[in-house]
């Protein structure tokens, strides 16, 4: 029997509305996928045409999980978790909370975030010129980050009807981007390994829950995630607020001390602290390693590649 799906995104708690019917359920216990699991036919084309895009040159890496180091890179700043650190951290994990964009996939790999940001600005241009600048100052428009733009508008005008419209528009763009998202190296293996160990999984994301569900279904991973919690119209509940983490903990009946949050942003870390959940940082660039160090995350709680996590979990099977 397919488990009850707790799924939050947009303005209400939803089932997998908008996805193709007949998606496969769980075989056996939650966290176990059938061996012959294949994505529904209507999603096969999206899988078949998914192409790995070129990596952006503005980042600190060339290729997935590969650092671009220079002679000026301080060795201490690259200190991360050892295999023994990870074994100790994950030995008692019974529940795992995943951020979506980053640890599971790069959502805007095929549909550039900068393009979505330009479209966001075009949407603002529907108003009067002075009203546009009031909603989003010119300096904020240069960020090319649609999430940052949306949050900025919401902070300046928390009760504006336009916020709902902009959030729904961004949700649509995220769902479209899910078809061409680039999978994070080794994420699928980690998800499957945790599932085989009986660890219950949930998604806690600032993206649309419907976009996360779309991607997970296309990848054949939806059966591992009966709980998906994402952004709502109330943007004040986005991480670093622990709202989505607390919802997931409650849905799974999880003890925070037996739970691990896997995230790639400082907002994930702050939310995990607020929910009393141990945190593991996924930092695939030098800049992210440095950022987590500055935030106070112990090196023993930082990994540069999910391969390190996969290897430890494989030894536990």
C-alpha positions, 0 to 999 in steps of 0.5 A: 500500500502506498504511504500517505504523502505529506506534501506542502507547497504553495498555499496548502497541504497537497497530494502529488497534484499535477504529476502523472497518475499511476506513479509507483508506490513503495514495495515493502517498508518505507524507504525501499524501492522496487528493484524494477522501478522505472519512471512513468512513460510520461517522464521518460522523455525528460530523462532521455533528453537530459543533457549535462550543461557546461559548468559556470566559470564563476564558481570555484570548481571545474566539474562536479566535486572538483576543487579549483585550488591555487597556491594561495589556498590555505590548507586549514580552510579545506579541512573537512570530515574524515571517514571516521568522523562520518561513521560516528556522525551517522551511526545513530541516524534514523531520519534524514532531512535533505535540502533539495537544490544543491544536495539532491540536484542543481535545479537551474542547471538547464534553465539558468537562474539568471534567465529566471531572474530576468523574467522576474524583473520583466514581471515587475515591469508590469507596474509603474516605474516608481512602483517597480523600484520600490518593490525591488531596488536596482542594486538587488536586481543585479544579484541574478538570484530569483530567490533573493529577489522574491525574499527582498520584495516580500520583506519590503512589502510583506502584505502585498498581493503581488507576493502571491503572484510572484511566488506562484510564478517562481513555482512554475519556473522551478517545476519547468526547471526540474525537467533539466536539473542536473543530479548531484554526484552520488546523491542517488546512491546515498538516498538508496543506501539510507533507504536500504538501511531503513532510514526515513527521509524527507525533503525540507526546501526553500524551493517549491515542493511540487518542483522537488516532487517532479524531479524525484519522480523523474529520477525514480526516487519519489518512493524514498520521500513520502514527506516533502516540505517546501516554500509557501506564500508565507516567505517568512517561513523559509529557511533559516526559519525551521518551519519545514524541518519541524513539519518533517520531524513531526510527520515522521515522528522523529527524535531530533537527536536521531536525525541528520540535516544535509544542506549546502547553505548557511540557512540550512545550518541555522534552521537545523540549529533552531530545530536541534537537529545535527547538521552535515554540510555539503560544500562542493566548492572552496567558497562553501567550505570557507563559508561553513567554517566562518559560520561555525560548522566543525570541519568534521561536519563538512563533506566536499563530495557525497561520495564520502557519505556513500562510502561510509553508508556502504560499509554499514550495509 
